[in-house]
Amino acid sequence: MNLPDPEHYSNGVQFFRDSHKIILQVCVELERLLDDAETRGVFQSFAKDPAWSDVFQFMERAAPSHERQEQELVFPLVAEHVPHVGFQQPDSTIRFLIEGHEILIRKMIPLMKDWEVFLRIPQGDAAIETAHEKHPKEDAAFLANGRELIKLYREHIALEEERVYRVADKVLSGEEKFELAENIRDANSSEQLTGIYQFEEPRFSDPTYNVQYIPTEAISEDAIEPEEEEEEE
């Protein structure tokens, strides 16, 4: 699973919109894997389905890279053209979307930690076969976090498409979209695609570890409504 190749794009806006399609496809795959994990158990599903490795690699590297480039390349460019939307205000769309990126990363981290724990267990170890029975709360927390991550991604992407990319299609010139594509290529050629997470000591295998799942809403009607510009008579 990879994001589109920026070398194939002369329109940077379309590159990011196509990247959203890939992320949504990954969400569909993650949804399938979570259903399997609910039936088998999380570690048992990790062991049986190699698609988990692809999903986690995408979550650790490609998705954060996409969000970082949005913040650095797209959001400031759109804000220059549409200052009346209030992008610079504390409750503006752009600030809200950046906070949404942070929420997505925080929601990914517990999933990545559990995957790291699994990778440290030798294949065929009895701990994998008995994990679901011994750690039902941890399994339940993993499933809840995974499903909320999918929900948050779908809501977040829908919001970005409506509030950023639909606007960008209208206000950016063809030259600006081409320059954006060039900037994306430059960013991808210079960016080191390494993991961004610093994991704490794994706790999934600790039978005394008590997971607490706290839902996080990513959509706030108060925070995302743009300001309307009054038409001149």
Stockholm file with secondary structure:
# STOCKHOLM 1.0

chainA/1-233         MNLPDPEHYSNGVQFFRDSHKIILQVCVELERLLDDAETRGVFQSFAKDPAWSDVFQFMERAAPSHERQEQELVFPLVAEHVPHVGFQQPDSTIRFLIEGHEILIRKMIPLMKDWEVFLRIPQGDAAIETAHEKHPKEDAAFLANGRELIKLYREHIALEEERVYRVADKVLSGEEKFELAENIRDANSSEQLTGIYQFEEPRFSDPTYNVQYIPTEAISEDAIEPEEEEEEE
#=GR chainA/1-233 SS CCCCCGGGCSCHHHHHHHHHHHHHHHHHHHHHHHHHHHHHCHHHHHHHCTHHHHHHHIIIIIHHHHHHHIIIIIHHHHHHHCGGGCTTSTTCHHHHHHHHHHHHHHHHHHHHHHHHHHHTSCTTCHHHHHHHHHCHHHHHHHHHHHHHHHHHHHHHHHHHIIIIIHHHHHHSCHHHHHHHHHHHHHHHHHCCCCCCCCCCCCCTTCTTCCCCCCCCCCCCHHHHCCCCCCCCC
#=GC SS_cons         CCCCCGGGCSCHHHHHHHHHHHHHHHHHHHHHHHHHHHHHCHHHHHHHCTHHHHHHHIIIIIHHHHHHHIIIIIHHHHHHHCGGGCTTSTTCHHHHHHHHHHHHHHHHHHHHHHHHHHHTSCTTCHHHHHHHHHCHHHHHHHHHHHHHHHHHHHHHHHHHIIIIIHHHHHHSCHHHHHHHHHHHHHHHHHCCCCCCCCCCCCCTTCTTCCCCCCCCCCCCHHHHCCCCCCCCC
//
